Amino acid sequence: MKKGVVSIWLLVLSILVRAQTFTGPEEDIDALLDNMKAFSAAYVGADYDLIMNSYTTDASIFPPGAEIISGREAIRERWILPEGRRVLEHNIEPVSITVDGDTAYDHGHYSGISQNGDQDPVSWKGKYVIVWKKVDGNWLMYLDIWNGINE
């Protein structure tokens, strides 16, 4: 009996640790989640224009090991993969989203699988923080920082 109760508590605690906290109007939260899915699909599909247009015109990104990159065109160039490399899978898992008027911010984890040429696919994961701005009714990324997590 004790083992069953302990198992149930461990399950509940693990769910709480991974719980998501979303604060703000439901339609804005849904739009942000849709934008995250669209970004992942664009990354897998190598749609660099869609990626570029996911950012505000004055956006900045903070990729790991690199200087700050600002402006849509420069951001587009940063996302272009080297020849022969492709992303097979990309997922964004927000832990928290907060909407405050026309500004929102979220943080969480990302993961994916990529492949270079004929090499075996490689899995990767990391953490991120994004500040969003609502521009003409659309949520766009304004500040985007991420870095990997070693497994």
C-alpha atoms as an extended CHARMM CRD file, in Angstrom:
* protein
*
       151  EXT
         1         1  MET       CA              0.0000000000        0.0000000000        0.0000000000  PROA      1               0.0000000000
         2         2  LYS       CA              2.7870000000        2.4320000000        0.9240000000  PROA      2               0.0000000000
         3         3  LYS       CA              4.5500000000        1.8250000000       -2.3920000000  PROA      3               0.0000000000
         4         4  GLY       CA              1.3400000000        2.6910000000       -4.2600000000  PROA      4               0.0000000000
         5         5  VAL       CA              0.8660000000        5.9530000000       -2.3580000000  PROA      5               0.0000000000
         6         6  VAL       CA              4.5180000000        6.9200000000       -2.8530000000  PROA      6               0.0000000000
         7         7  SER       CA              4.2550000000        6.1420000000       -6.5750000000  PROA      7               0.0000000000
         8         8  ILE       CA              1.1580000000        8.3000000000       -6.9160000000  PROA      8               0.0000000000
         9         9  TRP       CA              2.8320000000       11.2180000000       -5.1060000000  PROA      9               0.0000000000
        10        10  LEU       CA              5.9230000000       10.9230000000       -7.2760000000  PROA      10              0.0000000000
        11        11  LEU       CA              3.7370000000       11.0180000000      -10.3780000000  PROA      11              0.0000000000
        12        12  VAL       CA              1.8570000000       14.0870000000       -9.1370000000  PROA      12              0.0000000000
        13        13  LEU       CA              5.1050000000       15.8690000000       -8.2490000000  PROA      13              0.0000000000
        14        14  SER       CA              6.6230000000       15.1170000000      -11.6580000000  PROA      14              0.0000000000
        15        15  ILE       CA              3.5340000000       16.5540000000      -13.3540000000  PROA      15              0.0000000000
        16        16  LEU       CA              3.7060000000       19.6970000000      -11.2090000000  PROA      16              0.0000000000
        17        17  VAL       CA              7.3940000000       20.1900000000      -11.9850000000  PROA      17              0.0000000000
        18        18  ARG       CA              6.6170000000       20.1830000000      -15.7300000000  PROA      18              0.0000000000
        19        19  ALA       CA              3.4400000000       22.2320000000      -15.3420000000  PROA      19              0.0000000000
        20        20  GLN       CA              2.9070000000       25.1480000000      -17.6520000000  PROA      20              0.0000000000
        21        21  THR       CA              1.9040000000       28.5850000000      -16.4430000000  PROA      21              0.0000000000
        22        22  PHE       CA              0.0590000000       30.6890000000      -19.0230000000  PROA      22              0.0000000000
        23        23  THR       CA             -1.1940000000       34.1130000000      -17.9690000000  PROA      23              0.0000000000
        24        24  GLY       CA             -3.1930000000       36.4320000000      -20.2000000000  PROA      24              0.0000000000
        25        25  PRO       CA             -6.1030000000       36.3980000000      -22.6260000000  PROA      25              0.0000000000
        26        26  GLU       CA             -6.7130000000       32.9260000000      -24.0490000000  PROA      26              0.0000000000
        27        27  GLU       CA             -6.8020000000       34.1990000000      -27.6460000000  PROA      27              0.0000000000
        28        28  ASP       CA             -3.3380000000       35.7340000000      -27.2300000000  PROA      28              0.0000000000
        29        29  ILE       CA             -1.9350000000       32.5790000000      -25.6100000000  PROA      29              0.0000000000
        30        30  ASP       CA             -3.3920000000       30.5110000000      -28.4640000000  PROA      30              0.0000000000
        31        31  ALA       CA             -1.8880000000       32.8760000000      -31.0580000000  PROA      31              0.0000000000
        32        32  LEU       CA              1.5390000000       32.6410000000      -29.4170000000  PROA      32              0.0000000000
        33        33  LEU       CA              1.3580000000       28.8350000000      -29.3140000000  PROA      33              0.0000000000
        34        34  ASP       CA              0.3240000000       28.7940000000      -32.9830000000  PROA      34              0.0000000000
        35        35  ASN       CA              3.2700000000       31.0490000000      -33.8410000000  PROA      35              0.0000000000
        36        36  MET       CA              5.6550000000       28.7000000000      -32.0440000000  PROA      36              0.0000000000
        37        37  LYS       CA              4.3190000000       25.7530000000      -34.0660000000  PROA      37              0.0000000000
        38        38  ALA       CA              4.5930000000       27.7610000000      -37.2910000000  PROA      38              0.0000000000
        39        39  PHE       CA              8.1910000000       28.7050000000      -36.4630000000  PROA      39              0.0000000000
        40        40  SER       CA              9.0980000000       25.0550000000      -35.8750000000  PROA      40              0.0000000000
        41        41  ALA       CA              7.4510000000       24.0410000000      -39.1530000000  PROA      41              0.0000000000
        42        42  ALA       CA              9.2960000000       26.8150000000      -40.9940000000  PROA      42              0.0000000000
        43        43  TYR       CA             12.6200000000       25.7140000000      -39.4950000000  PROA      43              0.0000000000
        44        44  VAL       CA             12.0380000000       22.0920000000      -40.5230000000  PROA      44              0.0000000000
        45        45  GLY       CA             10.8770000000       23.2530000000      -43.9610000000  PROA      45              0.0000000000
        46        46  ALA       CA             13.8190000000       25.6580000000      -44.3970000000  PROA      46              0.0000000000
        47        47  ASP       CA             11.3380000000       28.4910000000      -45.0290000000  PROA      47              0.0000000000
        48        48  TYR       CA             13.7000000000       31.3330000000      -44.1700000000  PROA      48              0.0000000000
        49        49  ASP       CA             11.2770000000       34.0540000000      -45.2580000000  PROA      49              0.0000000000
        50        50  LEU       CA              8.6410000000       32.7820000000      -42.8410000000  PROA      50              0.0000000000
        51        51  ILE       CA             11.2780000000       32.5990000000      -40.1050000000  PROA      51              0.0000000000
        52        52  MET       CA             12.3750000000       36.1730000000      -40.8750000000  PROA      52              0.0000000000
        53        53  ASN       CA              8.7840000000       37.4160000000      -40.8130000000  PROA      53              0.0000000000
        54        54  SER       CA              8.2610000000       35.8080000000      -37.4020000000  PROA      54              0.0000000000
        55        55  TYR       CA             10.3160000000       38.6950000000      -35.9940000000  PROA      55              0.0000000000
        56        56  THR       CA              9.5950000000       42.4180000000      -35.6480000000  PROA      56              0.0000000000
        57        57  THR       CA             11.4990000000       44.6940000000      -38.0160000000  PROA      57              0.0000000000
        58        58  ASP       CA             13.6390000000       45.8680000000      -35.0780000000  PROA      58              0.0000000000
        59        59  ALA       CA             14.1180000000       42.4210000000      -33.5070000000  PROA      59              0.0000000000
        60        60  SER       CA             17.3520000000       41.0640000000      -32.0750000000  PROA      60              0.0000000000
        61        61  ILE       CA             18.4360000000       37.4780000000      -31.5510000000  PROA      61              0.0000000000
        62        62  PHE       CA             21.0790000000       36.2180000000      -29.1600000000  PROA      62              0.0000000000
        63        63  PRO       CA             22.3990000000       32.9170000000      -30.5470000000  PROA      63              0.0000000000
        64        64  PRO       CA             24.8410000000       30.9250000000      -28.4250000000  PROA      64              0.0000000000
        65        65  GLY       CA             28.4940000000       31.7800000000      -28.9470000000  PROA      65              0.0000000000
        66        66  ALA       CA             27.7560000000       34.7570000000      -31.2030000000  PROA      66              0.0000000000
        67        67  GLU       CA             27.1940000000       38.4850000000      -31.0590000000  PROA      67              0.0000000000
        68        68  ILE       CA             23.7260000000       40.0170000000      -30.9970000000  PROA      68              0.0000000000
        69        69  ILE       CA             22.1170000000       39.9790000000      -34.4480000000  PROA      69              0.0000000000
        70        70  SER       CA             19.5470000000       42.6770000000      -35.2140000000  PROA      70              0.0000000000
        71        71  GLY       CA             17.1040000000       43.3460000000      -38.0490000000  PROA      71              0.0000000000
        72        72  ARG       CA             15.0670000000       40.9330000000      -40.1080000000  PROA      72              0.0000000000
        73        73  GLU       CA             17.4990000000       40.4380000000      -42.9930000000  PROA      73              0.0000000000
        74        74  ALA       CA             20.4250000000       39.6830000000      -40.6740000000  PROA      74              0.0000000000
        75        75  ILE       CA             18.2230000000       37.3450000000      -38.6520000000  PROA      75              0.0000000000
        76        76  ARG       CA             17.1530000000       35.5550000000      -41.8290000000  PROA      76              0.0000000000
        77        77  GLU       CA             20.7990000000       35.0440000000      -42.8130000000  PROA      77              0.0000000000
        78        78  ARG       CA             21.6230000000       33.6170000000      -39.3690000000  PROA      78              0.0000000000
        79        79  TRP       CA             18.9110000000       30.9550000000      -39.6470000000  PROA      79              0.0000000000
        80        80  ILE       CA             20.0500000000       29.6800000000      -43.0680000000  PROA      80              0.0000000000
        81        81  LEU       CA             21.5480000000       26.2360000000      -42.6010000000  PROA      81              0.0000000000
        82        82  PRO       CA             24.8490000000       25.2470000000      -44.1810000000  PROA      82              0.0000000000
        83        83  GLU       CA             24.5380000000       23.2600000000      -47.3870000000  PROA      83              0.0000000000
        84        84  GLY       CA             23.8630000000       19.5820000000      -46.7080000000  PROA      84              0.0000000000
        85        85  ARG       CA             22.4510000000       20.1760000000      -43.2390000000  PROA      85              0.0000000000
        86        86  ARG       CA             18.7530000000       19.8560000000      -42.5480000000  PROA      86              0.0000000000
        87        87  VAL       CA             16.4880000000       19.9330000000      -39.5530000000  PROA      87              0.0000000000
        88        88  LEU       CA             14.3140000000       16.8370000000      -39.3440000000  PROA      88              0.0000000000
        89        89  GLU       CA             12.3500000000       17.8160000000      -36.2560000000  PROA      89              0.0000000000
        90        90  HSD       CA             11.9290000000       20.9300000000      -34.0810000000  PROA      90              0.0000000000
        91        91  ASN       CA              9.7170000000       21.3530000000      -31.0390000000  PROA      91              0.0000000000
        92        92  ILE       CA              9.1140000000       24.2450000000      -28.6650000000  PROA      92              0.0000000000
        93        93  GLU       CA              7.7690000000       23.5270000000      -25.1900000000  PROA      93              0.0000000000
        94        94  PRO       CA              6.9360000000       26.7010000000      -23.2760000000  PROA      94              0.0000000000
        95        95  VAL       CA              7.0380000000       26.4550000000      -19.4970000000  PROA      95              0.0000000000
        96        96  SER       CA              5.5790000000       29.9140000000      -18.9560000000  PROA      96              0.0000000000
        97        97  ILE       CA              3.8380000000       32.5000000000      -21.1290000000  PROA      97              0.0000000000
        98        98  THR       CA              2.8110000000       35.8990000000      -19.7960000000  PROA      98              0.0000000000
        99        99  VAL       CA              0.8260000000       38.3890000000      -21.8690000000  PROA      99              0.0000000000
       100       100  ASP       CA              0.8150000000       42.0000000000      -20.6710000000  PROA      100             0.0000000000
       101       101  GLY       CA             -1.0130000000       44.2260000000      -23.1610000000  PROA      101             0.0000000000
       102       102  ASP       CA              0.8640000000       44.2900000000      -26.4630000000  PROA      102             0.0000000000
       103       103  THR       CA              3.9490000000       42.6400000000      -24.9330000000  PROA      103             0.0000000000
       104       104  ALA       CA              4.3960000000       39.0100000000      -23.9710000000  PROA      104             0.0000000000
       105       105  TYR       CA              7.2680000000       36.9040000000      -22.8080000000  PROA      105             0.0000000000
       106       106  ASP       CA              7.7960000000       33.2130000000      -22.5370000000  PROA      106             0.0000000000
       107       107  HSD       CA             10.4640000000       30.7330000000      -21.6400000000  PROA      107             0.0000000000
       108       108  GLY       CA             10.8580000000       27.0260000000      -21.9580000000  PROA      108             0.0000000000
       109       109  HSD       CA             12.6890000000       24.2960000000      -23.8000000000  PROA      109             0.0000000000
       110       110  TYR       CA             13.2880000000       23.3900000000      -27.4100000000  PROA      110             0.0000000000
       111       111  SER       CA             14.4320000000       20.1410000000      -28.9370000000  PROA      111             0.0000000000
       112       112  GLY       CA             15.1130000000       18.7680000000      -32.3410000000  PROA      112             0.0000000000
       113       113  ILE       CA             16.8960000000       16.4100000000      -34.6410000000  PROA      113             0.0000000000
       114       114  SER       CA             19.2110000000       17.4690000000      -37.4550000000  PROA      114             0.0000000000
       115       115  GLN       CA             21.3190000000       15.6980000000      -40.0060000000  PROA      115             0.0000000000
       116       116  ASN       CA             24.4740000000       16.6410000000      -41.8760000000  PROA      116             0.0000000000
       117       117  GLY       CA             24.6440000000       14.9680000000      -45.2720000000  PROA      117             0.0000000000
       118       118  ASP       CA             24.7490000000       11.1850000000      -44.9230000000  PROA      118             0.0000000000
       119       119  GLN       CA             25.7380000000       11.2510000000      -41.2560000000  PROA      119             0.0000000000
       120       120  ASP       CA             23.4850000000        9.8240000000      -38.5890000000  PROA      120             0.0000000000
       121       121  PRO       CA             20.8130000000       12.2110000000      -37.2710000000  PROA      121             0.0000000000
       122       122  VAL       CA             21.7230000000       14.0660000000      -34.0880000000  PROA      122             0.0000000000
       123       123  SER       CA             19.3070000000       15.0410000000      -31.3010000000  PROA      123             0.0000000000
       124       124  TRP       CA             19.6950000000       18.3210000000      -29.4200000000  PROA      124             0.0000000000
       125       125  LYS       CA             17.8490000000       20.3470000000      -26.8340000000  PROA      125             0.0000000000
       126       126  GLY       CA             18.0820000000       23.6550000000      -25.0510000000  PROA      126             0.0000000000
       127       127  LYS       CA             16.3300000000       26.4620000000      -23.2490000000  PROA      127             0.0000000000
       128       128  TYR       CA             15.0600000000       29.8150000000      -24.4700000000  PROA      128             0.0000000000
       129       129  VAL       CA             13.5070000000       33.1590000000      -23.5530000000  PROA      129             0.0000000000
       130       130  ILE       CA             11.4410000000       35.2110000000      -26.0070000000  PROA      130             0.0000000000
       131       131  VAL       CA              9.9480000000       38.6870000000      -25.7010000000  PROA      131             0.0000000000
       132       132  TRP       CA              7.0310000000       39.1870000000      -28.0950000000  PROA      132             0.0000000000
       133       133  LYS       CA              5.3820000000       42.3490000000      -29.4160000000  PROA      133             0.0000000000
       134       134  LYS       CA              1.9210000000       42.5900000000      -30.9070000000  PROA      134             0.0000000000
       135       135  VAL       CA              2.2830000000       44.4600000000      -34.2000000000  PROA      135             0.0000000000
       136       136  ASP       CA             -0.8270000000       45.2090000000      -36.2660000000  PROA      136             0.0000000000
       137       137  GLY       CA             -2.6730000000       42.4570000000      -34.3890000000  PROA      137             0.0000000000
       138       138  ASN       CA              0.0540000000       39.8310000000      -34.9150000000  PROA      138             0.0000000000
       139       139  TRP       CA              2.4320000000       38.4730000000      -32.2810000000  PROA      139             0.0000000000
       140       140  LEU       CA              6.0400000000       38.7360000000      -33.4720000000  PROA      140             0.0000000000
       141       141  MET       CA              9.3030000000       37.9550000000      -31.7280000000  PROA      141             0.0000000000
       142       142  TYR       CA             11.2140000000       41.0220000000      -30.5680000000  PROA      142             0.0000000000
       143       143  LEU       CA             14.0120000000       39.4630000000      -28.4890000000  PROA      143             0.0000000000
       144       144  ASP       CA             14.9990000000       35.8030000000      -28.8270000000  PROA      144             0.0000000000
       145       145  ILE       CA             17.7530000000       34.1250000000      -26.8120000000  PROA      145             0.0000000000
       146       146  TRP       CA             18.5680000000       30.4260000000      -26.6310000000  PROA      146             0.0000000000
       147       147  ASN       CA             21.3310000000       28.0280000000      -25.7180000000  PROA      147             0.0000000000
       148       148  GLY       CA             21.8290000000       24.3100000000      -25.6490000000  PROA      148             0.0000000000
       149       149  ILE       CA             21.6860000000       21.8960000000      -22.7750000000  PROA      149             0.0000000000
       150       150  ASN       CA             24.3440000000       19.1990000000      -22.6560000000  PROA      150             0.0000000000
       151       151  GLU       CA             22.8950000000       15.7400000000      -22.2190000000  PROA      151             0.0000000000
